[in-house]
Amino acid sequence: MKPLNIIVAAMGAMAFAVPALADDTTTTTPAQTPSAQQQCRTERGRMGTAVFALTYGTNANRSNAFGKCVSTRASATSAAQDQAHANAAKSCKAEQAADPAAFQTKYATNKKKTNAYGKCVSQTAKAQTDQTVKDETAADVSAAKSCKAERTSDPAAFKAKYATNKKKTNAFGKCVSQTAKAQQS
């Protein structure tokens, strides 16, 4: 088989596998937080392509929506990981101080039981990051739906309320951003 045919066949197989992953972020392995691309596929699948493009697209035809989403989600995931790591370190120190023997038994995986603290921080931070990513994705989808309804009821008032650029083309994305942040607070 020619190398080009192999590549085309592999891409065809991936085309069927990717949509199956797009509907649910829980299809990832337990050891990994969903990637920014997976998060954006989930959002696009739940919002619909048109609403997704309005939410993230910034150019004239909104064709850059997926890339903008990936950039946004990557930054948000990184921030969530940093915050979760700081929180996990504090909670693991407190748990370790309360009962060192039980702490080592619960988390340590090596013979000398010296890696308990690192394992605790890692597991706790991952769980917190995963929950934050899940909450942020759900908030974005929910916000997009409510902004779509608000825009439908009075398009002119919607643009006046949310748009910040000269042509008033960024109203939908600004609405989603503001609404999602308010939902998470």
C-alpha positions, 0 to 999 in steps of 0.5 A: 500500500502506498504511504498516501493511501495509508495516511488517507485510511488512517484519517478516515478511521479517525474521522469516525472516532473523533465524533464519538469522543466529542459528546462526552468528556468522560471518555478520556482516560482517568489519568488525563484531563481532557485536552483543549481540543476535546473540550472545544469539540464537546462545547461545539457538539452541545452548542451547535456549530452556529452558536459555537461560531458566534461564541468564539469566532472573531473574523468576518466569517467566524471560521476561526472559532475552533482555534480561538476556543482551543486557545481560550480553553488551554489558558483556562485549563492551565490556570485551573491546574495551577490553582488546583495544585496550590490548593492540593498542596495545602490540603495534603499537608493538613491531611498528612499532619492529622495522621501521618501513618494513615496518610502514607498508607493511603497514598504511598506506592513505593517500598519505602512509602516516601512518595505519599505527599507527591501522590496526594498532591497529584491525585487531588490536583487532578481531581480538582482540575477535572471538576473545574474543566467540567464546570467551565465547559458546562457554564459556557454551554449554558451561557451560550443557550441563554445568550441565544435566547436573549439575542432572539428576543431583542437583537438590537438591545442585545448588541447595545448591551454586550457589543464592544467593537465598532461594528457590534459584531462581538456581542454574542461572545461577550454575552457568553463570557460574562454570563459564564463567569457569573454562573461560576461565581 
